[in-house]
Amino acid sequence: MLSGKKIVVMGVANKRSIAWAIARAFHGAGAELIFTYQNGRFKDKVEKLVGEDMPGSLLLPCDVSEDAELDNLAAELKSRCGRVHGVVHSIAYAKKEELDGLFADTSRDGFLLAHNVSAYSLVAVTQRLYPVMDEGGSIITLTFQGSQRVVPNYNVMGVAKASLEASVRYLAADLGPYGIRVNAISAGPIKTLSAKGVKNFNRLLDGIEEKTPLRRLATAEDVAETALYLAADMSSAVTGTIHYVDCGYHIMGT
Ligand SMILES: NC(=O)c1ccc[n+]([C@@H]2O[C@H](COP(=O)([O-])OP(=O)(O)OC[C@H]3O[C@@H](n4cnc5c(N)ncnc54)[C@H](O)[C@@H]3O)[C@@H](O)[C@H]2O)c1
């Protein structure tokens, strides 16, 4: 389904990362993958994971809050791959203390940091990489329903996700004429490293299974299947959407 496509996967921290599940699905579908990692702290882990499962894949550093690293990523992709056909942006960050207590207490620094890494980074990545997507392609990001509804402790991240979702629509409108589609997957809650940063995240999961129409929680593998569809030509007329993969939880009143 993805053979002949070169896809950049940003946001693998460990084997629980949603980006890793997506990478595995894309690899299984024949894609050639290029991985980016945030910094030295993640390098060894990502190298080990990729080395075991997908040896030969290119790994490049990219802290999305650093313009020079983004410029370097675009240059490296151009020179080493020629072109790419897709990008998975699976990146978010907020200070732990902002994911607790009142949203009204959000600091200016905390607000700007969360928006910089979790929302603006999609714009910054897209702006550098769309010229390298000269045969068209698909850009996919990850969001959460806390953008639309108040979810306890999600706070500033919910506001950043609202900005991310609006960015998806504006980017989709800009890049449609270049044959590039931009979509977001709104995933249900999944236990990952980032999720641990949200206070009482486990309590958030309590009882959700009984409330979702499908009576279960979505998994990273569920998200990966939808990402596969969004990266493949079978979604060729789909752009600017926020696609829920949450076992239907978003339609429920409680
Ligand atoms: N886990 C959930 O419940 C859930 C639900 C909906 C959406 N999401 C979203 O999915 C995406 C992936 O999160 P995850 O749950 O797989 O957690 P994760 O911790 O495995 O992944 C988050 C990634 O963001 C990267 N990152 C953070 N700051 C960065 C920076 N400055 N530069 C480059 N990379 C940076 C980290 O290195 C990490 O790889 C995030 O956007 C998250 O908000 C998660």
The ligand as an ORCA input file, in Angstrom:
! r2SCAN-3c Opt
* xyz 0 1
  N      -1.220      9.179     24.446
  C      -2.425      9.715     24.286
  O      -3.367      9.472     25.044
  C      -2.658     10.656     23.124
  C      -3.978     10.904     22.714
  C      -4.201     11.785     21.663
  C      -3.121     12.404     21.039
  N      -1.853     12.141     21.462
  C      -0.737     12.833     20.780
  O       0.078     11.882     20.145
  C       1.361     12.467     19.932
  C       2.430     11.480     20.371
  O       2.386     11.302     21.782
  P       2.542      9.883     22.494
  O       1.348      9.725     23.353
  O       2.909      8.840     21.508
  O       3.747     10.146     23.515
  P       5.335     10.021     23.350
  O       5.890     10.639     24.588
  O       5.738      8.649     23.038
  O       5.654     10.955     22.084
  C       5.813     12.356     22.175
  C       7.026     12.703     21.340
  O       7.191     14.125     21.272
  C       8.581     14.335     21.143
  N       8.938     15.724     21.418
  C       8.604     16.487     22.493
  N       9.201     17.696     22.389
  C       9.906     17.690     21.220
  C      10.757     18.627     20.564
  N      11.006     19.833     21.084
  N      11.323     18.282     19.370
  C      11.093     17.064     18.833
  N      10.307     16.127     19.410
  C       9.741     16.437     20.590
  C       9.180     13.367     22.179
  O      10.560     13.158     21.947
  C       8.335     12.133     21.920
  O       8.962     11.307     20.974
  C       1.352     13.788     20.717
  O       1.038     14.840     19.830
  C       0.213     13.578     21.688
  O      -0.349     14.786     22.141
  C      -1.597     11.273     22.492
*
